[in-house]
C-alpha cells in the first residue's frame, strides 16, 4: 500500500476522507462513532492524518505529494477536475474563453471571493502569485522549482532570468478578469491551471517571505491554525467564509508529521491517527486485521485498507559520464540482469508491477513491454558483456 494522497475534493466533499476518518478511527484504541463508515459523509471532527515532512506548503514551491496535500486545502487554483463528470470545471474561475489560435485564455473569476485574511481575491492576486514563483528576487535563499508550469506563458523567460519586472503575458483588465497570453498554442492550458502552485496570493505574501512560507494565507476551504511546525505538525481549520461552493464538512485537519512509515503506523494502531501508510512488510497482516477496501480507494467498516492503483514509475538513474557506465552495452546488460518481477513480489509484497516503459498502465500511450531490455534475461546479459 502506498500512502494515500488526498486532493482537495477528498477532504472537502467527505467521500473517502470522511468515511476513512470514521472507519479507520474505529480501529484505534480510542474507538469513536463509526456511523460514517457506511459511506455517508461525516460531519465535523478533526482528521488526524499522517504525512512526511513536506518540502513546502506555500504555492511558491508546491512540487511533492506531501506538501501538495496541504496546499490543496489552503489554496484554490483557477480550475479543477470533476471526477464525477470526468471533465475540467471552474474553481476560482467561473468560466473561461479561448481564442481561435488557442494561445490566449480569458478567465472570469468568482466575484467577491475572500482570502483567509479577509482581503478580496482579484485577478491581480493571480498575477502576483505567478510572478512570485518566477521572480528570482522573491527569495534569495530558496529558489522555486516549479516555475516550469508557466514556461509557455509569454514573458516567462525574461522574468525568470531577472530581465523583467513582470510577467507580460498575464494582464488584468479588471478585478474579475485574468487574461493569459501564451508564447505558443496550447489548448490544454486550463488543465495546467489546476495545479495549486498557480493559485492566487494576497498582498501579505509579498511583504514577508519567511512568515508566509510557514503560515500561508490562501483562498481554499481550510486555513492555517498557527504555523507549520517543521518536522512536527501542520494544523488546519475550516474556512467558514469559503467562496467557491460548499464549505468543508470537517472542522479541521491535523497533519501529523512522522519520521517514517513504521512510526506512523504504530501511532495509528495506538489510536492516535485516523489515516496512515501501511509498511509493506505488514500489508498482509493489516488486510487480515482491518479488511481490504472493495474498490481500493474507499474505506468502509471492516474494509479499511486502501490498495488502489497509483500511477507512478520508479526508476534508477545511471551516471553516463562514468568511465564504465557510459558504455551503452554495459547499461543494456545491467538492465537485462535485473529481476524486476522478483523485486515486486518480494520487496514490495506484490504491490508493484514491473515497469516496461516510462508510461504506467492506465495512461493513454502505455505500451506493454515497450523497452526490449527491461525483460529479465541473464543469458542475454552475459552475451552482451
N, C-alpha and C positions, 0 to 999 in steps of 0.2 A: 504494500500500500504506500503510495506516495502521499506526501502531505496534501490534504485537501486545500486548494487555494480558492478563496472566495472573492467574487467580484461584488460590485455594489448591489446587484439585484438579489443576491442570496441573503445579505444582511437586511436590506430594506424591506423586501417583499415577504420575508418569512421563508416559506418553502423549505429548502434544505437546511438553512441555518436555524430556523425556528424549531423544526422538528428535531434537528440534531441536538439542539440545546436541551430539549426535554428528554429525548431518548437516551442521549449519552450521559447526561447528568444523573439519570436514574440508575446508571450502572455504578456510580461512585458511592462511597460510603455515606455521603450526606443525604442520599435519597432525593426526594423532590417530587413535584407534580409532573406526571407523565401524560397528562391529557392531550398535549400537542403531538405526542409521538404517533398518533394515528394518521397524521398527515395534515391536520388543521394547524394553522399558524398560531404560535404562542404570542401572548400579549404581555409586554413589559418584561422586567428582569434584565440582568446583565449577563451577557455571554462571555464566559471565560475561555479564551481561545489561544492556543499555543502558536508562537512564531519564533523563528530565529531572529537575532538582532538584525534589523534591516540596514541597508546602506543609506537610505533616505526615505522620508515620508513627505517631503516637500516636492511639488511638481518639478522643481529645478533639476532633480536628478532621479526621478522615479524610473527604475530600469529592471529591478529584480522582483520576484513574486512576493517576497515577504513585505517589503515596503509598499508594493502595489496594493496589497490587500487593505492596508491602512489608507493609502491615498485615494482609493476608490470610495471610501466612506466620507472622506473630508472634502473631496472636490467633485464637481460635475463638469465634464467637458461639453463640447457642442452637441455631440451625438452619442447614441448608444445602440446596442443591438438587442432587438426584441426576439428572444428565443422562442416565444410562443408563435409569433407571426413569421419568424425566420426572415426578418428584414431590418434594415437600418432605420432608426427613428430619431427624432429630435430629442435632446435632453435640455441643455441650456439654450439651444436654438429651437424655436417653434417650427421653423421650416428653412429651406434654402433653395436658391436658384443657381443655375449654371448656364454659362453662355454656350453657344454652338461649338466653339473650339475646345470646350472642356478645360480651359486654363484660367477661368475666373469664376469664383463662387461668392455668392452674396448670402450671408447667414442672417436671419431675422431672429433676434434674441427674445426670450421670455421677458416681458416687461415687468419692472419692479422687483426683480429677484434680489435677495439680500445675501451679503457675506455674513459670516458668523459674528463680525464686529458691528453689524447693523448698517454698514455702508452699502450702497447700491452697486449691483453688478452691471457694468456697461460694456460697450464694445471696446472702450479704452482699456478695460480690465483684461480683456483677452490679448490685446495688442501688447500691453506691457508685460503680461505673463510670458508671451512668446519671445519678446525681446530680451527678457531677463534670462532666459535659457541660453540665448545665443551670444549675448554681450560678454566678451572676455573680461570686462571690468566688474561684472556682478560680484564675483568673489575672487580675491587674489590667491586664495589657498585651495579652493575647491572648484575645479572646472566641471561643468556639466558634461555628462557623457551621452545625453540623449538628444542633442541638437539636430541629429540627422533626420529626425521626424519632419523637420521643417526644410530639408535640403532643397525641395522643389519649389519653395516659395521665393518669389522674386526679391532679391536683396539679401538672400541668405549668406552668400559668400562674403559680401562686403561687411556685413555686421559681425559675422563670426570671426573675421580676420581683423577686426578692430578698425576697419577703414570707413565705417559709417556709424551714425548715432542711432539710427532706427531701421526697422525692417520695412523697406519701402513698398513691398508687395502687400502690406496689410494697412488698410485705411478704415476710418470710422466716420462715415457721412453723418451719423447721428448716434445717440447713446444706445440705440437698439438695433443698429445695423453694422455688421462687420463684413468688409469686402476683402477677399484674398485673391491676389493675382499670382499665378504660378509662372515659373520660367519655362514650363513645358506643359503640354496637355496631360492631364491625369484625371480621368473620370471618377476614379475611386477615392479621391481626396477626402470626401466626407467620412469615409471609413477610418482614415488616418486620424481624423479629428475626434475619434472615440477615446484616444489614449489620454489618461488622466494627466499626463505631463503637459498636455496642451490645454490645461484648464486656465481660467482667469485667476488673477491675484489682485488683492486690494492694494491700496497705496502703501500700507504699512510694510508690505513685502520689500519695498524699495528703500525703506528707511533703516532697517537693521537686519542684515542677512542672517546672522547667527541666531537671533531671537526667533525669527520666522522659521528657520530651518528646523528647530526643535519644537516649535509650537505653531504650526502653520494655521492660518486663518483662511478657510475655504468657503465654498458655497454648497457643500454636499449635505447629505441627510444627517450626518453626525459631526460634532465639533470637538475640539480638544478639551479635555478636562485636566488642566495643568500642562506640563510639557513632557516630551519623550524623555524618559529616564534611561539613558543609554545602557543597554545590556540588561535592563530590569523589566520595564513595563511601559505601555502606552495606553492611556485611558481615554475613551471617547464617550460622549453623552449625546442623546438625541437632540437635534436642532429643531426646535418647535416652530421656528419661522421659515422652515424649508419651503421653497417656492416652486419646486418642479414636480408637483404631484403629491401623492400620498406620503404622509410622514412615516418614518420608520416605526416598526412595531416594538422593537427592543428599546428599553430605557438607555442602555449603554452597551459598550463592548470593552472588555478588559483584555488587551493583547498581552499575554503573559510571556515574556521573553525568557527562553531557556537555552542553556548552552549546547544541548544535544538532544536527540530524539529519545534516547533511553530515559534521561532525566524527566522529560516532559511526559512520557508515557507512565512513569512511576507516579508522577503528580496526578495524572488522570485517574489512575487506579485507586489513588487515595481520596478521590472525590474533589480534588482542587481545580480540575479543569473540565470543561464541557466537551472540548474537541482537542484531540492530539493525534500526532502521527504514530502509527504502529511500527516498532522496529521490525525490520524484515524477518529476522530470526524468530519473532514471536507472532507472526501473522497467523499461522495455523491455529495457535492457541487462542488468539484474540477472536478469530471467527468461531471457534468452538465455544468460547465463553459468551460473546456478545451477539453472535449471528452475523450473517453477511447480507448487506443491502440487496434487495431484489433487482434494482436497476443499476446498482453500483454507485449511485450519486445521492440517493435519498435515504435518510435514516428513519426507521420506524421501530416500534417496540420489539425487541428481540432480534432485530435485523439492522445492526448499527455500524458494522464495519464497512466503510466505503471503499470499494475496489474498482471503481470505474476507470476506463482508459484515460490516460493523459497523453496528449500529443507532444512528445519530446524526443530528441535524439541525443544520445550520449556518445562521445567520441574521444579519441586520443589525438593530440597534436604532436607532430614529429618535427624536429629541427632539421630542415632540409639544408641548412648551412653546415651541419656536422659533416665531418670528413667521410664517415661511413654512410650516414643516413641520406646523404644527397644522392646516393646510388639508387635509382628507381627500382632496379631489380631486387635489391635488398628489402626495400619497403613492400614490394609485392609479396616477397617470401614471408615477411613478418605477418602480413595481413592473412595470408593463407594458413599460417601456423596458429592463429588464434581460434580457439573453440568457443565461439560466441554462444552457442546453444548451451554448452556446459556452464558458462558463467551465468546465463539467465536462469538455468534450472537450479543451480546450487547456491551461488552467492545471493541471487535475488528471489529464491524460492518460487520460481516460475511466474513472477510478476512482470517480467520483461520479455520482449521478443527480440531476436537477433536483427540488427539493422543491416539491410541490404542496399541502402542508398541514403541520401541526405533527407528525403521526404518521408515522414512517417505514414503508416497505413491510416486511412480515413481522410486524408487530404487529397484534393484533386491534383493529379500529377504524380501520384505514387506509382512506382513500377516495382513489382516484386523482383528481388534479386537483381537490381539494376547494375550493381557493381560485381563483375565476374570474380574479382579477387576477395570478395567478402565471404566466400564459402570456406569451409574447413577442409583442407586437403594437404596433409603433411607431406605426402609423396611429391606433390607438385611443388611445394615449398623447397624441399631438398633438391629437386631437379633444377630449380631456378638458382639456388645457391651454388 
